[in-house]
């Protein structure tokens, strides 16, 4: 169970950092509440909800492989969001 808790913490921390980075970029460029920033934040929240729902799925045969896939999905989504933030800057 500890690995599930750590996975949830990782999801929360990574996507929270992405949202914080959007706010920092917007403030440094003087574009608070930009459309691009709002889209990135919405996508981060959507990704969070999806990954947490994936963690709580009960119809999984191999739980260890399932959690590895959730972690890979987190990494892929976070990388894509960071690339979008870099394009804002």
N, CA, C and O atoms as a MOPAC input file, in Angstrom:
PM7 MOZYME 1SCF
protein

 N      0.80300 1    -1.19200 1     0.00000 1
 C      0.00000 1     0.00000 1     0.00000 1
 C      0.85000 1     1.26200 1     0.00000 1
 O      0.41000 1     2.30200 1    -0.49000 1
 N      2.04000 1     1.18700 1     0.53300 1
 C      2.89100 1     2.37100 1     0.58400 1
 C      3.23600 1     2.86300 1    -0.81400 1
 O      3.34200 1     4.06800 1    -1.04400 1
 N      3.41200 1     1.93300 1    -1.74900 1
 C      3.74600 1     2.36000 1    -3.10600 1
 C      2.57300 1     3.07300 1    -3.76800 1
 O      2.77600 1     3.97700 1    -4.57800 1
 N      1.35200 1     2.67500 1    -3.43300 1
 C      0.18000 1     3.35000 1    -3.97200 1
 C      0.11400 1     4.76400 1    -3.39900 1
 O     -0.16800 1     5.72100 1    -4.12100 1
 N      0.37100 1     4.88700 1    -2.11900 1
 C      0.36300 1     6.20300 1    -1.47700 1
 C      1.44300 1     7.09800 1    -2.09500 1
 O      1.20200 1     8.27600 1    -2.35700 1
 N      2.63000 1     6.53400 1    -2.32500 1
 C      3.70600 1     7.31100 1    -2.93600 1
 C      3.36600 1     7.70000 1    -4.36900 1
 O      3.70100 1     8.80100 1    -4.80700 1
 N      2.71100 1     6.82000 1    -5.09200 1
 C      2.30100 1     7.13700 1    -6.45600 1
 C      1.30000 1     8.28400 1    -6.45600 1
 O      1.39400 1     9.18800 1    -7.28600 1
 N      0.35700 1     8.25600 1    -5.54500 1
 C     -0.61900 1     9.35000 1    -5.43700 1
 C      0.07700 1    10.65900 1    -5.08400 1
 O     -0.26100 1    11.70900 1    -5.62900 1
 N      1.05300 1    10.60100 1    -4.17100 1
 C      1.80400 1    11.80500 1    -3.80700 1
 C      2.58500 1    12.32500 1    -5.00900 1
 O      2.63800 1    13.53300 1    -5.24000 1
 N      3.19200 1    11.41700 1    -5.77600 1
 C      3.94500 1    11.83200 1    -6.96500 1
 C      3.03800 1    12.52100 1    -7.97500 1
 O      3.40200 1    13.55200 1    -8.54100 1
 N      1.86300 1    11.95500 1    -8.20000 1
 C      0.90800 1    12.55500 1    -9.13400 1
 C      0.54500 1    13.95100 1    -8.65800 1
 O      0.55700 1    14.90100 1    -9.44200 1
 N      0.22600 1    14.07800 1    -7.38900 1
 C     -0.16200 1    15.36700 1    -6.82400 1
 C      0.97500 1    16.38000 1    -6.91600 1
 O      0.75400 1    17.52600 1    -7.30600 1
 N      2.17800 1    15.96900 1    -6.56100 1
 C      3.32300 1    16.88600 1    -6.56300 1
 C      3.70800 1    17.31700 1    -7.97200 1
 O      3.94000 1    18.50100 1    -8.21500 1
 N      3.77900 1    16.38100 1    -8.89000 1
 C      4.20800 1    16.69600 1   -10.25400 1
 C      3.20600 1    17.63200 1   -10.92500 1
 O      3.59000 1    18.65200 1   -11.49800 1
 N      1.94400 1    17.29000 1   -10.85400 1
 C      0.94700 1    18.12900 1   -11.51900 1
 C      0.75300 1    19.45100 1   -10.78200 1
 O      0.43000 1    20.46100 1   -11.40800 1
 N      0.94000 1    19.46300 1    -9.47900 1
 C      0.91700 1    20.71500 1    -8.72500 1
 C      2.05900 1    21.62700 1    -9.14000 1
 O      1.87700 1    22.83900 1    -9.25700 1
 N      3.23500 1    21.05100 1    -9.36400 1
 C      4.37900 1    21.83300 1    -9.83100 1
 C      4.13800 1    22.39200 1   -11.23100 1
 O      4.55800 1    23.50800 1   -11.53600 1
 N      3.47200 1    21.62900 1   -12.07000 1
 C      3.15100 1    22.10200 1   -13.42000 1
 C      2.23800 1    23.32300 1   -13.33200 1
 O      2.46300 1    24.32000 1   -14.01800 1
 N      1.21500 1    23.24400 1   -12.49200 1
 C      0.29000 1    24.35900 1   -12.33800 1
 C      1.01800 1    25.57900 1   -11.77400 1
 O      0.79100 1    26.70300 1   -12.22200 1
 N      1.88400 1    25.35800 1   -10.79900 1
 C      2.65400 1    26.45600 1   -10.22600 1
 C      3.56500 1    27.09300 1   -11.26500 1
 O      3.72900 1    28.31300 1   -11.28500 1
 N      4.15400 1    26.27800 1   -12.12300 1
 C      5.02700 1    26.80600 1   -13.17700 1
 C      4.24600 1    27.69300 1   -14.14500 1
 O      4.77300 1    28.69500 1   -14.62900 1
 N      3.00800 1    27.33500 1   -14.42600 1
 C      2.17200 1    28.16500 1   -15.29900 1
 C      1.98900 1    29.53900 1   -14.67200 1
 O      2.13200 1    30.56000 1   -15.34400 1
 N      1.67000 1    29.56100 1   -13.37900 1
 C      1.47400 1    30.83900 1   -12.69500 1
 C      2.75000 1    31.67300 1   -12.69800 1
 O      2.69300 1    32.88900 1   -12.88500 1
 N      3.89200 1    31.03700 1   -12.49400 1
 C      5.16500 1    31.75900 1   -12.48400 1
 C      5.45200 1    32.35400 1   -13.85800 1
 O      5.84300 1    33.51700 1   -13.95800 1
 N      5.26300 1    31.57300 1   -14.91300 1
 C      5.51000 1    32.07300 1   -16.26700 1
 C      4.56900 1    33.23000 1   -16.58500 1
 O      4.98300 1    34.23500 1   -17.16300 1
 N      3.31200 1    33.08500 1   -16.21000 1
 C      2.34700 1    34.15100 1   -16.48100 1
 C      2.72700 1    35.43600 1   -15.74700 1
 O      2.63700 1    36.52100 1   -16.32000 1
 N      3.14500 1    35.32700 1   -14.50200 1
 C      3.49800 1    36.51600 1   -13.72800 1
 C      4.76400 1    37.17500 1   -14.25000 1
 O      4.84700 1    38.40200 1   -14.30000 1
 N      5.73900 1    36.38500 1   -14.63500 1
 C      6.98700 1    36.97700 1   -15.11400 1
 C      6.80200 1    37.65600 1   -16.46300 1
 O      7.54400 1    38.57800 1   -16.80000 1
 N      5.81900 1    37.20800 1   -17.23600 1
 C      5.57300 1    37.81500 1   -18.54100 1
 C      4.44100 1    38.82900 1   -18.50400 1
 O      4.14000 1    39.45600 1   -19.52000 1
 N      3.81700 1    38.99600 1   -17.35700 1
 C      2.72900 1    39.95300 1   -17.23600 1
 C      1.47200 1    39.53500 1   -17.97500 1
 O      0.70500 1    40.38100 1   -18.43500 1
 N      1.25800 1    38.21900 1   -18.09100 1
 C      0.08600 1    37.70100 1   -18.80900 1
 C     -0.77700 1    36.85400 1   -17.88000 1
 O     -1.11400 1    35.71700 1   -18.20900 1
 N     -1.13900 1    37.41100 1   -16.70700 1
 C     -1.95000 1    36.65000 1   -15.76500 1
 C     -3.27700 1    36.26700 1   -16.40000 1
 O     -3.92800 1    37.08700 1   -17.04800 1
 N     -3.67300 1    35.01100 1   -16.20900 1
 C     -4.94500 1    34.53100 1   -16.72300 1
 C     -4.97200 1    34.33500 1   -18.23000 1
 O     -6.02600 1    34.47000 1   -18.85100 1
 N     -3.83800 1    34.02200 1   -18.82200 1
 C     -3.78000 1    33.83800 1   -20.27000 1
 C     -4.54300 1    32.58900 1   -20.68900 1
 O     -4.73500 1    31.66800 1   -19.89600 1
 N     -4.96600 1    32.57300 1   -21.92500 1
 C     -5.72800 1    31.44200 1   -22.45200 1
 C     -4.86300 1    30.17500 1   -22.45900 1
 O     -5.32800 1    29.09700 1   -22.08800 1
 N     -3.59700 1    30.31500 1   -22.88500 1
 C     -2.70700 1    29.15100 1   -22.93100 1
 C     -2.49900 1    28.57400 1   -21.53900 1
 O     -2.53500 1    27.35900 1   -21.34500 1
 N     -2.28100 1    29.46600 1   -20.56700 1
 C     -2.07300 1    29.01800 1   -19.19000 1
 C     -3.29200 1    28.30400 1   -18.63400 1
 O     -3.16900 1    27.28200 1   -17.95900 1
 N     -4.46300 1    28.84500 1   -18.91800 1
 C     -5.70100 1    28.21900 1   -18.44700 1
 C     -5.89100 1    26.84300 1   -19.05800 1
 O     -6.34100 1    25.91800 1   -18.38200 1
 N     -5.55100 1    26.70000 1   -20.33300 1
 C     -5.67000 1    25.40000 1   -20.99600 1
 C     -4.71900 1    24.37700 1   -20.37900 1
 O     -5.08800 1    23.21800 1   -20.18900 1
 N     -3.50000 1    24.80500 1   -20.06900 1
 C     -2.52300 1    23.89700 1   -19.47000 1
 C     -2.99100 1    23.47200 1   -18.07400 1
 O     -2.88800 1    22.30100 1   -17.71000 1
 N     -3.50000 1    24.42200 1   -17.30500 1
 C     -3.99200 1    24.10700 1   -15.96300 1
 C     -5.17500 1    23.14500 1   -16.04500 1
 O     -5.25200 1    22.18600 1   -15.27600 1
 N     -6.09500 1    23.39800 1   -16.97300 1
 C     -7.24600 1    22.49700 1   -17.14000 1
 C     -6.79700 1    21.09100 1   -17.51400 1
 O     -7.34400 1    20.10900 1   -17.01300 1
 N     -5.80600 1    20.99200 1   -18.39000 1
 C     -5.28900 1    19.68600 1   -18.80300 1
 C     -4.60400 1    18.98100 1   -17.62800 1
 O     -4.72100 1    17.76400 1   -17.48400 1
 N     -3.89000 1    19.73700 1   -16.78900 1
 C     -3.23100 1    19.14300 1   -15.61900 1
 C     -4.27000 1    18.59100 1   -14.64500 1
 O     -4.08700 1    17.50600 1   -14.09300 1
 N     -5.35300 1    19.32700 1   -14.43300 1
 C     -6.41000 1    18.86500 1   -13.53200 1
 C     -7.10100 1    17.63500 1   -14.11400 1
 O     -7.40500 1    16.68700 1   -13.39100 1
 N     -7.34600 1    17.65600 1   -15.41900 1
 C     -7.96300 1    16.50500 1   -16.08600 1
 C     -7.06800 1    15.27400 1   -15.97900 1
 O     -7.54700 1    14.16700 1   -15.73300 1
 N     -5.77300 1    15.47400 1   -16.16600 1
 C     -4.80800 1    14.38200 1   -16.05800 1
 C     -4.78400 1    13.83300 1   -14.63800 1
 O     -4.75100 1    12.61800 1   -14.44400 1
 N     -4.79900 1    14.71700 1   -13.64600 1
 C     -4.83400 1    14.28700 1   -12.24400 1
 C     -6.04100 1    13.39900 1   -11.99000 1
 O     -5.91400 1    12.31300 1   -11.42400 1
 N     -7.20600 1    13.86100 1   -12.40800 1
 C     -8.43500 1    13.09600 1   -12.18700 1
 C     -8.36900 1    11.73000 1   -12.86500 1
 O     -8.77900 1    10.72500 1   -12.28500 1
 N     -7.85400 1    11.69600 1   -14.08800 1
 C     -7.77100 1    10.44600 1   -14.83300 1
 C     -6.80000 1     9.46200 1   -14.17800 1
 O     -7.10600 1     8.27600 1   -14.05400 1
 N     -5.63500 1     9.95300 1   -13.76000 1
 C     -4.64300 1     9.07100 1   -13.15600 1
 C     -5.11700 1     8.52500 1   -11.81200 1
 O     -4.88200 1     7.35600 1   -11.50300 1
 N     -5.77400 1     9.34800 1   -11.01900 1
 C     -6.30400 1     8.87200 1    -9.74000 1
 C     -7.39500 1     7.83100 1    -9.98700 1
 O     -7.47100 1     6.83000 1    -9.27400 1
 N     -8.23500 1     8.06300 1   -10.99000 1
 C     -9.26500 1     7.07000 1   -11.33100 1
 C     -8.61600 1     5.76200 1   -11.78300 1
 O     -9.10300 1     4.68000 1   -11.45500 1
 N     -7.51700 1     5.86200 1   -12.53500 1
 C     -6.80300 1     4.65600 1   -12.97200 1
 C     -6.24200 1     3.88500 1   -11.78600 1
 O     -6.26700 1     2.65500 1   -11.77900 1
 N     -5.73900 1     4.59000 1   -10.79100 1
 C     -5.19300 1     3.93400 1    -9.60700 1
 C     -6.27900 1     3.13800 1    -8.88800 1
 O     -6.01500 1     2.05100 1    -8.37500 1
 N     -7.49400 1     3.67400 1    -8.84900 1
 C     -8.57700 1     3.05200 1    -8.09400 1
 C     -9.34400 1     1.99600 1    -8.87700 1
 O    -10.31900 1     1.44200 1    -8.36800 1
 N     -8.92400 1     1.70600 1   -10.10600 1
 C     -9.60400 1     0.65100 1   -10.87200 1
 C     -9.42600 1    -0.69200 1   -10.17000 1
 O     -8.34000 1    -1.01200 1    -9.68600 1
 N    -10.48100 1    -1.45700 1   -10.12200 1
 C    -10.44600 1    -2.75900 1    -9.44100 1
 C    -10.33200 1    -3.93200 1   -10.41500 1
 O     -9.97100 1    -5.03500 1   -10.00500 1
 N    -10.63000 1    -3.71600 1   -11.68300 1
 C    -10.66200 1    -4.80100 1   -12.66400 1
 C     -9.30900 1    -5.00200 1   -13.35500 1
 O     -9.25000 1    -5.18000 1   -14.57100 1
 N     -8.24300 1    -4.97300 1   -12.58800 1
 C     -6.88600 1    -5.08100 1   -13.11600 1
 C     -6.32800 1    -6.45200 1   -12.76300 1
 O     -6.39700 1    -6.88400 1   -11.61200 1
 N     -5.77500 1    -7.13300 1   -13.76400 1
 C     -5.21100 1    -8.46300 1   -13.50300 1
 C     -3.86500 1    -8.37400 1   -12.80100 1
 O     -3.66600 1    -8.98200 1   -11.74900 1
 N     -2.95100 1    -7.62400 1   -13.37700 1
 C     -1.60700 1    -7.50200 1   -12.82600 1
 C     -1.44700 1    -6.08700 1   -12.26300 1
 O     -1.15700 1    -5.14900 1   -13.00500 1
 N     -1.63500 1    -5.94200 1   -10.96600 1
 C     -1.62700 1    -4.61300 1   -10.34500 1
 C     -0.26500 1    -3.94000 1   -10.45400 1
 O     -0.18700 1    -2.72700 1   -10.65400 1
 N      0.79300 1    -4.70600 1   -10.32600 1
 C      2.13700 1    -4.12400 1   -10.38800 1
 C      2.38200 1    -3.51000 1   -11.76300 1
 O      2.87700 1    -2.38700 1   -11.86100 1
 N      2.04600 1    -4.22400 1   -12.80400 1
 C      2.21500 1    -3.70100 1   -14.16500 1
 C      1.28700 1    -2.51100 1   -14.40600 1
 O      1.64800 1    -1.56100 1   -15.10000 1
 N      0.10400 1    -2.57300 1   -13.83400 1
 C     -0.85300 1    -1.47400 1   -13.97700 1
 C     -0.30000 1    -0.18800 1   -13.35700 1
 O     -0.39200 1     0.88000 1   -13.96300 1
 N      0.26800 1    -0.28400 1   -12.16500 1
 C      0.81800 1     0.89800 1   -11.50800 1
 C      2.04600 1     1.42800 1   -12.24100 1
 O      2.27600 1     2.63700 1   -12.27500 1
 N      2.83000 1     0.53100 1   -12.82300 1
 C      3.96600 1     0.98100 1   -13.64300 1
 C      3.46000 1     1.77500 1   -14.84700 1
 O      4.05600 1     2.78400 1   -15.22500 1
 N      2.37100 1     1.32400 1   -15.44300 1
 C      1.79800 1     2.02900 1   -16.59000 1
 C      1.24100 1     3.39200 1   -16.16600 1
 O      1.36900 1     4.36800 1   -16.90500 1
 N      0.63100 1     3.46100 1   -14.99600 1
 C      0.12800 1     4.74300 1   -14.49200 1
 C      1.29200 1     5.71700 1   -14.30800 1
 O      1.18000 1     6.89400 1   -14.65200 1
 N      2.39800 1     5.22900 1   -13.77100 1
 C      3.58100 1     6.08000 1   -13.58600 1
 C      4.13000 1     6.54900 1   -14.93500 1
 O      4.53700 1     7.70300 1   -15.06600 1
 N      4.14500 1     5.66900 1   -15.93600 1
 C      4.59600 1     6.05800 1   -17.27700 1
 C      3.65800 1     7.09300 1   -17.88000 1
 O      4.11000 1     8.03600 1   -18.53000 1
 N      2.35500 1     6.92400 1   -17.67100 1
 C      1.37900 1     7.89200 1   -18.16900 1
 C      1.59200 1     9.25100 1   -17.51800 1
 O      1.49800 1    10.28400 1   -18.18100 1
 N      1.88100 1     9.25000 1   -16.21800 1
 C      2.15900 1    10.50000 1   -15.50700 1
 C      3.37200 1    11.19600 1   -16.11300 1
 O      3.34500 1    12.40100 1   -16.36200 1
 N      4.42600 1    10.43900 1   -16.34600 1
 C      5.64500 1    11.01300 1   -16.90700 1
 C      5.40200 1    11.58800 1   -18.30400 1
 O      5.88200 1    12.67600 1   -18.62300 1
 N      4.66200 1    10.86100 1   -19.12500 1
 C      4.38900 1    11.32800 1   -20.48800 1
 C      3.53800 1    12.59700 1   -20.48500 1
 O      3.82700 1    13.54400 1   -21.21500 1
 N      2.49500 1    12.61200 1   -19.66700 1
 C      1.61100 1    13.78500 1   -19.60500 1
 C      2.34600 1    14.98500 1   -19.02600 1
 O      2.20000 1    16.10000 1   -19.52800 1
 N      3.13100 1    14.77200 1   -17.97800 1
 C      3.87000 1    15.87300 1   -17.36500 1
 C      4.88100 1    16.45200 1   -18.34400 1
 O      5.05400 1    17.67000 1   -18.40700 1
 N      5.54300 1    15.60300 1   -19.10100 1
 C      6.50700 1    16.07200 1   -20.09800 1
 C      5.81600 1    16.91000 1   -21.15800 1
 O      6.32800 1    17.95700 1   -21.55500 1
 N      4.66600 1    16.46300 1   -21.61500 1
 C      3.91900 1    17.21000 1   -22.62500 1
 C      3.47100 1    18.56900 1   -22.07600 1
 O      3.52900 1    19.57400 1   -22.78500 1
 N      3.03100 1    18.60100 1   -20.83100 1
 C      2.60000 1    19.86400 1   -20.23200 1
 C      3.77100 1    20.82200 1   -20.04300 1
 O      3.62400 1    22.02400 1   -20.26300 1
 N      4.91600 1    20.31300 1   -19.64200 1
 C      6.10400 1    21.15800 1   -19.47500 1
 C      6.53700 1    21.73500 1   -20.82200 1
 O      6.95100 1    22.89200 1   -20.89800 1
 N      6.44400 1    20.94400 1   -21.86600 1
 C      6.79500 1    21.45300 1   -23.19400 1
 C      5.86000 1    22.59200 1   -23.59800 1
 O      6.29600 1    23.56600 1   -24.21200 1
 N      4.58200 1    22.47500 1   -23.25600 1
 C      3.63200 1    23.55400 1   -23.55700 1
 C      3.95200 1    24.80200 1   -22.74400 1
 O      3.80900 1    25.92200 1   -23.23500 1
 N      4.38800 1    24.60600 1   -21.49300 1
 C      4.78200 1    25.75600 1   -20.66300 1
 C      6.01100 1    26.43500 1   -21.25100 1
 O      6.09800 1    27.66300 1   -21.26600 1
 N      6.95700 1    25.64200 1   -21.73400 1
 C      8.16000 1    26.20700 1   -22.32900 1
 C      7.84300 1    27.01700 1   -23.57800 1
 O      8.52500 1    28.00000 1   -23.86600 1
 N      6.82900 1    26.62100 1   -24.31500 1
 C      6.41500 1    27.38700 1   -25.50000 1
 C      5.79100 1    28.72500 1   -25.10300 1
 O      5.86100 1    29.69700 1   -25.85500 1
 N      5.17700 1    28.76900 1   -23.91200 1
 C      4.61200 1    30.03200 1   -23.41900 1
 C      5.70900 1    31.03800 1   -23.12800 1
 O      5.54100 1    32.23700 1   -23.34900 1
 N      6.83500 1    30.54300 1   -22.62900 1
 C      7.91900 1    31.42100 1   -22.17900 1
 C      8.72000 1    31.97700 1   -23.27600 1
 O      9.66200 1    32.73000 1   -23.03200 1

